[in-house]
Each structure stands twice: as C-alpha cells, then as structure tokens.
Amino acid sequence: MKKRTRILYLTGILLTCQLSLAACQTNAKNSSSQEPKKEQKQAKKI
C-alpha cells in the first residue's frame, strides 16, 4: 500500500509540473504575438 501511495504522489507532482510548464509556454506565445501594431498616421487635408 505504501508503494502505491508513493507512486500516486509522484504522479501528482509530475502532472502539476507539466501543467505549470504548459501554462508558461502558452503565456510566452501569447505575449510575443501581442506586439503593438504600427498605426498609420493620416495627414489632415485642408
């Protein structure tokens, strides 16, 4: 029973680490794709 508990404990830690890393990767991808867009300035015609 102790061996099974230890395996479940380690599996939980590994899944937690995997989810954390996946969240960091998606945040990094989103922040790089949200670069400020260049806006064109229009001159006023008189």
VMD Tcl script that builds the backbone (N, CA, C; Angstrom):
set m [mol new atoms 138]
animate dup $m
set s [atomselect $m all]
$s set {name element resname resid chain x y z} {
  {N N MET 1 A 0.819 -1.196 0.000}
  {CA C MET 1 A 0.000 0.000 0.000}
  {C C MET 1 A 0.865 1.263 0.000}
  {N N LYS 2 A 1.979 1.232 0.705}
  {CA C LYS 2 A 2.851 2.400 0.744}
  {C C LYS 2 A 3.437 2.681 -0.634}
  {N N LYS 3 A 3.757 1.619 -1.366}
  {CA C LYS 3 A 4.337 1.807 -2.697}
  {C C LYS 3 A 3.329 2.470 -3.637}
  {N N ARG 4 A 2.074 2.053 -3.554}
  {CA C ARG 4 A 1.030 2.631 -4.400}
  {C C ARG 4 A 0.812 4.108 -4.059}
  {N N THR 5 A 0.834 4.424 -2.783}
  {CA C THR 5 A 0.663 5.812 -2.351}
  {C C THR 5 A 1.801 6.682 -2.860}
  {N N ARG 6 A 3.020 6.148 -2.792}
  {CA C ARG 6 A 4.185 6.895 -3.264}
  {C C ARG 6 A 4.098 7.135 -4.770}
  {N N ILE 7 A 3.647 6.130 -5.520}
  {CA C ILE 7 A 3.523 6.275 -6.975}
  {C C ILE 7 A 2.472 7.327 -7.309}
  {N N LEU 8 A 1.350 7.313 -6.597}
  {CA C LEU 8 A 0.310 8.314 -6.840}
  {C C LEU 8 A 0.808 9.709 -6.483}
  {N N TYR 9 A 1.571 9.823 -5.427}
  {CA C TYR 9 A 2.128 11.115 -5.008}
  {C C TYR 9 A 3.076 11.662 -6.079}
  {N N LEU 10 A 3.965 10.814 -6.576}
  {CA C LEU 10 A 4.909 11.253 -7.606}
  {C C LEU 10 A 4.192 11.591 -8.920}
  {N N THR 11 A 3.161 10.827 -9.245}
  {CA C THR 11 A 2.391 11.114 -10.455}
  {C C THR 11 A 1.709 12.471 -10.346}
  {N N GLY 12 A 1.178 12.780 -9.183}
  {CA C GLY 12 A 0.538 14.082 -8.970}
  {C C GLY 12 A 1.523 15.221 -9.115}
  {N N ILE 13 A 2.723 15.056 -8.576}
  {CA C ILE 13 A 3.742 16.098 -8.693}
  {C C ILE 13 A 4.139 16.293 -10.147}
  {N N LEU 14 A 4.331 15.199 -10.875}
  {CA C LEU 14 A 4.712 15.301 -12.287}
  {C C LEU 14 A 3.634 15.990 -13.113}
  {N N LEU 15 A 2.372 15.663 -12.875}
  {CA C LEU 15 A 1.285 16.301 -13.614}
  {C C LEU 15 A 1.191 17.786 -13.292}
  {N N THR 16 A 1.424 18.135 -12.040}
  {CA C THR 16 A 1.399 19.538 -11.652}
  {C C THR 16 A 2.500 20.312 -12.360}
  {N N CYS 17 A 3.693 19.746 -12.400}
  {CA C CYS 17 A 4.813 20.402 -13.091}
  {C C CYS 17 A 4.526 20.544 -14.582}
  {N N GLN 18 A 3.952 19.517 -15.178}
  {CA C GLN 18 A 3.653 19.556 -16.602}
  {C C GLN 18 A 2.624 20.646 -16.914}
  {N N LEU 19 A 1.597 20.756 -16.089}
  {CA C LEU 19 A 0.584 21.785 -16.303}
  {C C LEU 19 A 1.165 23.188 -16.130}
  {N N SER 20 A 2.045 23.341 -15.158}
  {CA C SER 20 A 2.673 24.647 -14.932}
  {C C SER 20 A 3.532 25.050 -16.125}
  {N N LEU 21 A 4.307 24.108 -16.637}
  {CA C LEU 21 A 5.158 24.410 -17.790}
  {C C LEU 21 A 4.323 24.705 -19.026}
  {N N ALA 22 A 3.235 23.977 -19.218}
  {CA C ALA 22 A 2.363 24.218 -20.364}
  {C C ALA 22 A 1.747 25.613 -20.273}
  {N N ALA 23 A 1.355 26.034 -19.081}
  {CA C ALA 23 A 0.774 27.365 -18.908}
  {C C ALA 23 A 1.816 28.438 -19.192}
  {N N CYS 24 A 3.046 28.220 -18.781}
  {CA C CYS 24 A 4.106 29.202 -19.046}
  {C C CYS 24 A 4.372 29.322 -20.541}
  {N N GLN 25 A 4.344 28.197 -21.247}
  {CA C GLN 25 A 4.603 28.238 -22.688}
  {C C GLN 25 A 3.495 28.973 -23.419}
  {N N THR 26 A 2.242 28.764 -23.040}
  {CA C THR 26 A 1.153 29.451 -23.723}
  {C C THR 26 A 1.196 30.947 -23.421}
  {N N ASN 27 A 1.597 31.333 -22.214}
  {CA C ASN 27 A 1.731 32.750 -21.881}
  {C C ASN 27 A 2.838 33.390 -22.694}
  {N N ALA 28 A 3.939 32.688 -22.894}
  {CA C ALA 28 A 5.053 33.229 -23.661}
  {C C ALA 28 A 4.649 33.403 -25.128}
  {N N LYS 29 A 3.905 32.458 -25.662}
  {CA C LYS 29 A 3.463 32.556 -27.056}
  {C C LYS 29 A 2.481 33.706 -27.229}
  {N N ASN 30 A 1.559 33.869 -26.285}
  {CA C ASN 30 A 0.559 34.930 -26.379}
  {C C ASN 30 A 1.191 36.307 -26.250}
  {N N SER 31 A 2.161 36.453 -25.383}
  {CA C SER 31 A 2.769 37.765 -25.191}
  {C C SER 31 A 3.604 38.167 -26.402}
  {N N SER 32 A 4.212 37.204 -27.088}
  {CA C SER 32 A 5.007 37.549 -28.264}
  {C C SER 32 A 4.107 37.873 -29.461}
  {N N SER 33 A 2.908 37.307 -29.503}
  {CA C SER 33 A 2.007 37.578 -30.618}
  {C C SER 33 A 1.219 38.867 -30.412}
  {N N GLN 34 A 1.265 39.429 -29.215}
  {CA C GLN 34 A 0.516 40.647 -28.930}
  {C C GLN 34 A 1.415 41.876 -28.996}
  {N N GLU 35 A 2.363 41.866 -29.920}
  {CA C GLU 35 A 3.225 43.028 -30.079}
  {C C GLU 35 A 2.382 44.200 -30.560}
  {N N PRO 36 A 2.727 45.392 -30.137}
  {CA C PRO 36 A 1.926 46.547 -30.561}
  {C C PRO 36 A 1.997 46.710 -32.084}
  {N N LYS 37 A 0.836 46.940 -32.640}
  {CA C LYS 37 A 0.761 47.119 -34.093}
  {C C LYS 37 A 1.083 48.565 -34.433}
  {N N LYS 38 A 1.736 48.737 -35.560}
  {CA C LYS 38 A 2.074 50.093 -36.000}
  {C C LYS 38 A 0.833 50.720 -36.626}
  {N N GLU 39 A 0.522 51.896 -36.148}
  {CA C GLU 39 A -0.637 52.610 -36.690}
  {C C GLU 39 A -0.151 53.672 -37.668}
  {N N GLN 40 A -0.881 53.775 -38.734}
  {CA C GLN 40 A -0.523 54.782 -39.744}
  {C C GLN 40 A -1.195 56.095 -39.374}
  {N N LYS 41 A -0.422 57.145 -39.390}
  {CA C LYS 41 A -0.990 58.458 -39.111}
  {C C LYS 41 A -1.446 59.072 -40.428}
  {N N GLN 42 A -2.622 59.609 -40.405}
  {CA C GLN 42 A -3.166 60.239 -41.610}
  {C C GLN 42 A -3.037 61.746 -41.466}
  {N N ALA 43 A -2.536 62.363 -42.514}
  {CA C ALA 43 A -2.385 63.819 -42.500}
  {C C ALA 43 A -3.730 64.469 -42.807}
  {N N LYS 44 A -4.040 65.527 -42.104}
  {CA C LYS 44 A -5.290 66.243 -42.351}
  {C C LYS 44 A -5.152 67.085 -43.604}
  {N N LYS 45 A -6.138 67.025 -44.451}
  {CA C LYS 45 A -6.138 67.833 -45.686}
  {C C LYS 45 A -6.936 69.106 -45.418}
  {N N ILE 46 A -6.372 70.203 -45.797}
  {CA C ILE 46 A -7.043 71.481 -45.583}
  {C C ILE 46 A -7.613 71.985 -46.895}
}
mol reanalyze $m
mol bondsrecalc $m
mol representation Tube
mol addrep $m
